[in-house]
C-alpha cells in the first residue's frame, strides 16, 4: 500500500524536481553561483526538511510521502521568481 503511494508521489514529483534542478543549473551557467547555491539550499534546508515535520504532524505517513512533491512545487515557484529577478537585472545591464 505505501509502496504504491510512494511511487505515485515520486512520479508526480519528477517534473517539478526537473524544473527545480534546471533553475539551479541555469544559475550556474550564467555565472550566478551564489544564487545557484541558495536555490539548492532553499530546496532542501528551507523547504524539504521543515515540510517533513509539518506534513508528518498533519497527515502522518501520507504526509511524509507527499513532502517531496510539495517541496518541489514550492521550490519551482521560488526558483522562477528568483530567475525573473536575476534575468531582469542581467538584461537591464546588457541593454542599458
C-alpha positions in Angstrom: 0.0 0.0 0.0 2.7 2.5 0.9 4.9 1.4 -2.0 2.1 2.4 -4.4 1.7 5.8 -2.7 5.5 6.4 -2.7 5.7 5.5 -6.4 2.8 7.8 -7.3 4.3 10.7 -5.4 7.7 10.1 -6.9 6.2 10.1 -10.4 4.2 13.2 -9.8 7.3 15.0 -8.3 9.7 14.2 -11.1 8.7 17.1 -13.5 8.9 19.6 -10.6 12.2 18.2 -9.5 13.5 18.6 -13.0 12.3 22.2 -13.2 13.9 22.9 -9.8 17.3 21.4 -10.8 17.0 23.2 -14.2 16.9 26.6 -12.4 19.9 25.6 -10.2 21.9 24.6 -13.3 20.8 27.7 -15.2 22.0 30.0 -12.5 25.4 28.2 -12.6 25.5 28.5 -16.3 25.0 32.3 -16.3 27.7 32.8 -13.6 25.4 33.2 -10.6 27.0 30.6 -8.4 25.8 32.1 -5.1 22.2 32.2 -6.4 22.5 28.6 -7.6 23.8 27.5 -4.2 21.0 29.4 -2.5 18.3 27.7 -4.6 19.7 24.3 -3.8 19.8 25.2 -0.1 16.3 26.6 -0.2 15.0 23.4 -1.7 16.5 21.1 1.0 17.0 23.2 4.1 14.2 25.7 4.0 11.5 23.6 2.3 12.0 19.9 2.4 13.2 19.4 6.0 10.6 21.7 7.7 7.9 20.3 5.5 8.8 16.8 6.7 7.9 17.7 10.2 4.8 19.7 9.3 3.4 17.1 6.8 4.1 14.3 9.3 2.2 16.2 12.1 -0.7 17.0 9.8 -1.1 13.8 7.7 1.1 11.1 9.2 2.8 8.7 6.8 0.9 10.0 3.8 2.3 13.5 4.6 5.8 12.2 4.6 5.1 10.5 1.2 3.9 13.8 -0.4 6.5 16.1 1.3 8.9 15.9 -1.7 6.2 16.8 -4.1 5.1 19.8 -2.0 8.7 20.9 -1.5 9.5 20.6 -5.2 6.4 22.6 -6.2 7.3 25.4 -3.8 10.9 25.3 -4.9 9.9 25.7 -8.5 7.8 28.8 -7.6 10.7 30.3 -5.6 13.2 29.5 -8.3 11.2 31.1 -11.1 10.6 34.3 -9.0 14.4 34.5 -8.4 15.1 33.7 -12.0 13.0 36.5 -13.2 14.6 38.9 -10.8 18.1 37.9 -11.8 17.4 37.9 -15.5 15.6 41.2 -15.3 18.8 42.7 -13.8 21.0 40.9 -16.2 19.1 42.2 -19.3 18.8 45.7 -17.8 22.6 45.8 -17.6 23.0 44.5 -21.1 20.5 46.9 -22.7 21.4 49.9 -20.6 
